[in-house]
C-alpha cells in the first residue's frame, strides 16, 4: 500500500491538503505536520474521508498543537516532555476516531530544538548525556506502547545533515540515525521502525557510513517506509530519481508486504512520478 503525506501540499489547514490529494486520485493519505490547529479538524477530515473513501494514518507532528514546539520524547525538559506526551496521546485518540491502526513519530534528540530550526541549521548547544536521553526515551515509549495495545506504534529514524553534524563539532545530537543505534534503543523492548530512506541516506553521508549496507539491514526490520530523494547532504524531499542511490537501494530490496509513504514536497508531477516509480519497484 502506498500513502501520500499531507505535508506534500502546503495549506493552512490539513483538510485542504487532503482534499486536493483526494481530488488527484490518492486514496491513502498520511496526516502529518505543517498546518494550523482548528476545532473542526476531526469533523472535516471525517467528512472528506467518507466522501472520497479515504484511508488515513496519523504521523508525528499531527494534530498540530495550539502553540508550536518540536516533539522530543527524550527531552530533559519537563515542559517539552509533557507537550510531546500530550500530542502523542491526542494523535492516538484521533487515530482511533479515524479508524487507523498505526501511528509513528521521530526518535528523540539530545537537545531541544526550536520550531525555527527544525529541518534547518541548528545552533550548537549543550547536549544531554546519550545514555540518559536513551533511558528517558525508552521508559516513555514503553509506557506509551503498554497503554495503547490497539495501535501499532512506530519510531522513525532521524536525519543528521552534514551541516548540523559540523555545528555540533561532529557529535551526533540525535537518536536513531544509523542501524547500530537500534541496539541502544531496544535493550528493554523491541519497537517497530519507520525507515525514512531519505533520512538514512543523509545520515550515512554525514557519519561516513555505507548507505547500501545500512539500508539492507534496516529494510529487514521495517514494514513502513518513507520515500523521497535528496543529494545526501540535507533532507530535500525531492522526487525519486531513477538510478539514484536511494532508487538503487529500493530496486535491490524485497518490497513485498510493506507500506510506503511518499514525502515529495510542492511538486505534484513529482508525487505522481514517485508513486508510479514505486509501484513499478514493488
One Martini backbone bead per residue (centre of mass of N, CA, C, O) as a GRO file, in nm:
protein
  282
    1UNK     BB    1   0.097   0.036   0.021
    2UNK     BB    2   0.031   0.383  -0.075
    3UNK     BB    3   0.120   0.685   0.056
    4UNK     BB    4   0.042   1.034   0.112
    5UNK     BB    5   0.151   1.322   0.227
    6UNK     BB    6   0.014   1.616   0.340
    7UNK     BB    7   0.297   1.780   0.324
    8UNK     BB    8   0.316   1.804   0.006
    9UNK     BB    9   0.082   2.016   0.070
   10UNK     BB   10   0.036   2.359   0.116
   11UNK     BB   11  -0.161   2.455   0.402
   12UNK     BB   12  -0.331   2.569   0.667
   13UNK     BB   13  -0.521   2.319   0.638
   14UNK     BB   14  -0.536   1.980   0.616
   15UNK     BB   15  -0.803   1.935   0.449
   16UNK     BB   16  -0.700   2.083   0.197
   17UNK     BB   17  -0.478   1.881   0.123
   18UNK     BB   18  -0.649   1.625   0.119
   19UNK     BB   19  -0.850   1.708  -0.103
   20UNK     BB   20  -0.643   1.744  -0.325
   21UNK     BB   21  -0.541   1.452  -0.322
   22UNK     BB   22  -0.818   1.322  -0.374
   23UNK     BB   23  -0.863   1.468  -0.655
   24UNK     BB   24  -0.596   1.307  -0.768
   25UNK     BB   25  -0.657   0.989  -0.646
   26UNK     BB   26  -0.578   0.964  -0.348
   27UNK     BB   27  -0.649   0.728  -0.075
   28UNK     BB   28  -0.370   0.736   0.083
   29UNK     BB   29  -0.325   0.929   0.388
   30UNK     BB   30  -0.083   1.111   0.558
   31UNK     BB   31  -0.093   1.273   0.866
   32UNK     BB   32   0.076   1.579   0.905
   33UNK     BB   33   0.255   1.845   0.921
   34UNK     BB   34   0.215   2.218   0.859
   35UNK     BB   35  -0.034   2.314   1.027
   36UNK     BB   36  -0.326   2.430   1.171
   37UNK     BB   37  -0.532   2.470   1.419
   38UNK     BB   38  -0.864   2.309   1.477
   39UNK     BB   39  -1.187   2.224   1.587
   40UNK     BB   40  -1.252   2.085   1.278
   41UNK     BB   41  -1.068   1.849   1.199
   42UNK     BB   42  -1.233   1.590   1.235
   43UNK     BB   43  -1.494   1.660   1.078
   44UNK     BB   44  -1.349   1.719   0.805
   45UNK     BB   45  -1.200   1.449   0.773
   46UNK     BB   46  -1.448   1.265   0.789
   47UNK     BB   47  -1.594   1.382   0.546
   48UNK     BB   48  -1.368   1.321   0.337
   49UNK     BB   49  -1.339   1.021   0.388
   50UNK     BB   50  -1.631   0.950   0.297
   51UNK     BB   51  -1.640   1.088   0.015
   52UNK     BB   52  -1.346   0.928  -0.088
   53UNK     BB   53  -1.254   0.672   0.054
   54UNK     BB   54  -1.039   0.691   0.287
   55UNK     BB   55  -0.701   0.639   0.415
   56UNK     BB   56  -0.558   0.675   0.734
   57UNK     BB   57  -0.247   0.826   0.885
   58UNK     BB   58  -0.073   0.910   1.155
   59UNK     BB   59   0.201   1.167   1.202
   60UNK     BB   60   0.361   1.295   1.448
   61UNK     BB   61   0.286   1.638   1.390
   62UNK     BB   62  -0.018   1.510   1.472
   63UNK     BB   63  -0.191   1.727   1.578
   64UNK     BB   64  -0.178   2.049   1.604
   65UNK     BB   65  -0.092   2.266   1.825
   66UNK     BB   66  -0.143   2.566   1.965
   67UNK     BB   67   0.172   2.554   2.028
   68UNK     BB   68   0.463   2.549   1.887
   69UNK     BB   69   0.684   2.260   1.867
   70UNK     BB   70   0.934   2.010   1.942
   71UNK     BB   71   0.946   1.695   1.947
   72UNK     BB   72   1.069   1.515   2.263
   73UNK     BB   73   1.102   1.209   2.429
   74UNK     BB   74   1.416   1.282   2.548
   75UNK     BB   75   1.369   1.509   2.724
   76UNK     BB   76   1.469   1.721   3.015
   77UNK     BB   77   1.204   1.868   2.971
   78UNK     BB   78   0.898   1.883   3.113
   79UNK     BB   79   0.749   2.050   2.902
   80UNK     BB   80   0.824   1.896   2.644
   81UNK     BB   81   0.724   1.622   2.739
   82UNK     BB   82   0.426   1.700   2.791
   83UNK     BB   83   0.370   1.798   2.502
   84UNK     BB   84   0.444   1.535   2.360
   85UNK     BB   85   0.249   1.346   2.510
   86UNK     BB   86  -0.011   1.499   2.434
   87UNK     BB   87   0.017   1.467   2.126
   88UNK     BB   88   0.027   1.160   2.115
   89UNK     BB   89  -0.247   1.110   2.252
   90UNK     BB   90  -0.412   1.264   2.041
   91UNK     BB   91  -0.324   1.094   1.796
   92UNK     BB   92  -0.437   0.825   1.901
   93UNK     BB   93  -0.732   0.915   1.926
   94UNK     BB   94  -0.763   1.000   1.629
   95UNK     BB   95  -0.700   0.728   1.507
   96UNK     BB   96  -0.951   0.590   1.614
   97UNK     BB   97  -1.161   0.781   1.478
   98UNK     BB   98  -1.014   0.713   1.180
   99UNK     BB   99  -0.933   0.405   1.166
  100UNK     BB  100  -0.634   0.373   1.281
  101UNK     BB  101  -0.346   0.133   1.351
  102UNK     BB  102  -0.120   0.365   1.310
  103UNK     BB  103   0.178   0.519   1.473
  104UNK     BB  104   0.432   0.777   1.421
  105UNK     BB  105   0.764   0.882   1.544
  106UNK     BB  106   1.033   1.037   1.637
  107UNK     BB  107   1.314   1.026   1.755
  108UNK     BB  108   1.512   1.160   1.972
  109UNK     BB  109   1.699   1.411   2.153
  110UNK     BB  110   1.980   1.582   2.315
  111UNK     BB  111   1.807   1.836   2.226
  112UNK     BB  112   1.635   2.123   2.198
  113UNK     BB  113   1.420   2.251   1.942
  114UNK     BB  114   1.325   2.487   1.739
  115UNK     BB  115   1.094   2.556   1.498
  116UNK     BB  116   1.308   2.725   1.322
  117UNK     BB  117   1.520   2.466   1.303
  118UNK     BB  118   1.358   2.268   1.164
  119UNK     BB  119   1.532   2.142   0.887
  120UNK     BB  120   1.786   2.302   0.978
  121UNK     BB  121   2.000   2.495   1.124
  122UNK     BB  122   2.169   2.412   1.429
  123UNK     BB  123   2.259   2.531   1.710
  124UNK     BB  124   2.486   2.511   1.931
  125UNK     BB  125   2.454   2.295   2.225
  126UNK     BB  126   2.375   2.142   2.488
  127UNK     BB  127   2.406   1.801   2.583
  128UNK     BB  128   2.297   1.517   2.659
  129UNK     BB  129   2.335   1.226   2.773
  130UNK     BB  130   2.283   0.955   2.592
  131UNK     BB  131   2.200   0.751   2.817
  132UNK     BB  132   1.977   0.937   2.935
  133UNK     BB  133   1.804   0.976   2.680
  134UNK     BB  134   1.749   0.677   2.633
  135UNK     BB  135   1.609   0.619   2.900
  136UNK     BB  136   1.376   0.815   2.863
  137UNK     BB  137   1.269   0.707   2.597
  138UNK     BB  138   1.214   0.414   2.681
  139UNK     BB  139   1.019   0.463   2.916
  140UNK     BB  140   0.806   0.626   2.749
  141UNK     BB  141   0.743   0.420   2.519
  142UNK     BB  142   0.657   0.187   2.692
  143UNK     BB  143   0.413   0.332   2.812
  144UNK     BB  144   0.264   0.381   2.545
  145UNK     BB  145   0.238   0.087   2.450
  146UNK     BB  146   0.085  -0.029   2.701
  147UNK     BB  147  -0.167   0.188   2.657
  148UNK     BB  148  -0.164   0.099   2.315
  149UNK     BB  149  -0.240  -0.200   2.188
  150UNK     BB  150  -0.437  -0.110   1.934
  151UNK     BB  151  -0.166   0.035   1.839
  152UNK     BB  152   0.090   0.075   1.615
  153UNK     BB  153   0.413   0.160   1.711
  154UNK     BB  154   0.644   0.404   1.579
  155UNK     BB  155   0.993   0.465   1.486
  156UNK     BB  156   1.188   0.723   1.351
  157UNK     BB  157   1.449   0.811   1.175
  158UNK     BB  158   1.686   1.036   1.181
  159UNK     BB  159   1.839   1.344   1.062
  160UNK     BB  160   2.189   1.404   0.967
  161UNK     BB  161   2.343   1.663   0.874
  162UNK     BB  162   2.638   1.796   0.785
  163UNK     BB  163   2.597   2.072   0.918
  164UNK     BB  164   2.506   1.971   1.206
  165UNK     BB  165   2.755   1.802   1.265
  166UNK     BB  166   2.945   2.051   1.261
  167UNK     BB  167   2.801   2.228   1.475
  168UNK     BB  168   2.866   1.971   1.690
  169UNK     BB  169   3.157   1.869   1.646
  170UNK     BB  170   3.086   1.568   1.563
  171UNK     BB  171   2.819   1.539   1.737
  172UNK     BB  172   2.545   1.346   1.793
  173UNK     BB  173   2.208   1.482   1.863
  174UNK     BB  174   2.078   1.200   1.780
  175UNK     BB  175   1.853   0.951   1.749
  176UNK     BB  176   1.841   0.725   1.521
  177UNK     BB  177   2.073   0.722   1.241
  178UNK     BB  178   2.140   0.413   1.274
  179UNK     BB  179   2.153   0.079   1.308
  180UNK     BB  180   2.321   0.075   1.577
  181UNK     BB  181   2.102   0.234   1.748
  182UNK     BB  182   1.898   0.010   1.803
  183UNK     BB  183   2.042  -0.126   2.044
  184UNK     BB  184   2.008   0.123   2.237
  185UNK     BB  185   1.670   0.119   2.204
  186UNK     BB  186   1.634  -0.230   2.259
  187UNK     BB  187   1.694  -0.352   2.550
  188UNK     BB  188   1.385  -0.350   2.676
  189UNK     BB  189   1.269  -0.344   2.372
  190UNK     BB  190   1.073  -0.388   2.089
  191UNK     BB  191   1.048  -0.187   1.795
  192UNK     BB  192   0.902  -0.006   1.554
  193UNK     BB  193   1.001   0.089   1.214
  194UNK     BB  194   1.065   0.380   1.044
  195UNK     BB  195   1.192   0.406   0.718
  196UNK     BB  196   1.382   0.676   0.622
  197UNK     BB  197   1.566   0.686   0.343
  198UNK     BB  198   1.655   0.983   0.327
  199UNK     BB  199   1.767   1.005   0.610
  200UNK     BB  200   1.979   0.781   0.584
  201UNK     BB  201   2.147   0.902   0.356
  202UNK     BB  202   2.238   1.155   0.509
  203UNK     BB  203   2.357   1.022   0.763
  204UNK     BB  204   2.571   0.853   0.614
  205UNK     BB  205   2.727   1.089   0.499
  206UNK     BB  206   2.797   1.225   0.773
  207UNK     BB  207   2.912   0.933   0.910
  208UNK     BB  208   3.052   0.749   0.702
  209UNK     BB  209   2.845   0.541   0.572
  210UNK     BB  210   2.705   0.259   0.431
  211UNK     BB  211   2.409   0.281   0.282
  212UNK     BB  212   2.347   0.002   0.160
  213UNK     BB  213   2.402  -0.154   0.422
  214UNK     BB  214   2.203  -0.006   0.606
  215UNK     BB  215   1.951  -0.063   0.440
  216UNK     BB  216   1.954  -0.375   0.447
  217UNK     BB  217   1.912  -0.385   0.755
  218UNK     BB  218   1.655  -0.211   0.792
  219UNK     BB  219   1.447  -0.351   0.588
  220UNK     BB  220   1.418  -0.614   0.767
  221UNK     BB  221   1.264  -0.438   1.015
  222UNK     BB  222   1.067  -0.298   0.802
  223UNK     BB  223   0.703  -0.202   0.702
  224UNK     BB  224   0.777   0.124   0.701
  225UNK     BB  225   0.813   0.365   0.432
  226UNK     BB  226   0.998   0.649   0.344
  227UNK     BB  227   0.974   0.868   0.042
  228UNK     BB  228   1.267   1.017  -0.106
  229UNK     BB  229   1.499   1.265  -0.229
  230UNK     BB  230   1.865   1.342  -0.248
  231UNK     BB  231   2.214   1.467  -0.199
  232UNK     BB  232   2.311   1.376   0.115
  233UNK     BB  233   2.310   1.662   0.290
  234UNK     BB  234   1.988   1.692   0.274
  235UNK     BB  235   1.640   1.716   0.333
  236UNK     BB  236   1.450   1.771   0.026
  237UNK     BB  237   1.197   1.624  -0.092
  238UNK     BB  238   1.232   1.463  -0.354
  239UNK     BB  239   1.207   1.300  -0.620
  240UNK     BB  240   1.237   0.994  -0.753
  241UNK     BB  241   1.536   0.877  -0.895
  242UNK     BB  242   1.667   0.719  -1.138
  243UNK     BB  243   1.971   0.581  -1.020
  244UNK     BB  244   1.981   0.641  -0.748
  245UNK     BB  245   2.068   0.544  -0.443
  246UNK     BB  246   1.776   0.495  -0.349
  247UNK     BB  247   1.668   0.343  -0.589
  248UNK     BB  248   1.879   0.107  -0.581
  249UNK     BB  249   1.801   0.005  -0.303
  250UNK     BB  250   1.505  -0.064  -0.374
  251UNK     BB  251   1.555  -0.250  -0.624
  252UNK     BB  252   1.724  -0.470  -0.428
  253UNK     BB  253   1.458  -0.514  -0.272
  254UNK     BB  254   1.213  -0.643  -0.061
  255UNK     BB  255   0.872  -0.489  -0.095
  256UNK     BB  256   0.699  -0.678   0.033
  257UNK     BB  257   0.474  -0.613   0.282
  258UNK     BB  258   0.474  -0.292   0.248
  259UNK     BB  259   0.465   0.044   0.358
  260UNK     BB  260   0.414   0.367   0.199
  261UNK     BB  261   0.554   0.710   0.198
  262UNK     BB  262   0.519   1.008   0.037
  263UNK     BB  263   0.774   1.300   0.053
  264UNK     BB  264   0.687   1.523  -0.179
  265UNK     BB  265   0.741   1.864  -0.220
  266UNK     BB  266   0.589   2.082  -0.427
  267UNK     BB  267   0.524   1.821  -0.653
  268UNK     BB  268   0.297   1.678  -0.839
  269UNK     BB  269   0.466   1.527  -1.053
  270UNK     BB  270   0.655   1.396  -0.840
  271UNK     BB  271   0.445   1.226  -0.700
  272UNK     BB  272   0.355   1.065  -0.947
  273UNK     BB  273   0.633   0.956  -1.025
  274UNK     BB  274   0.691   0.813  -0.752
  275UNK     BB  275   0.444   0.631  -0.750
  276UNK     BB  276   0.507   0.478  -1.017
  277UNK     BB  277   0.792   0.384  -0.943
  278UNK     BB  278   0.709   0.226  -0.691
  279UNK     BB  279   0.518   0.030  -0.826
  280UNK     BB  280   0.736  -0.102  -1.003
  281UNK     BB  281   0.918  -0.201  -0.769
  282UNK     BB  282   0.686  -0.375  -0.627
   0.00000   0.00000   0.00000
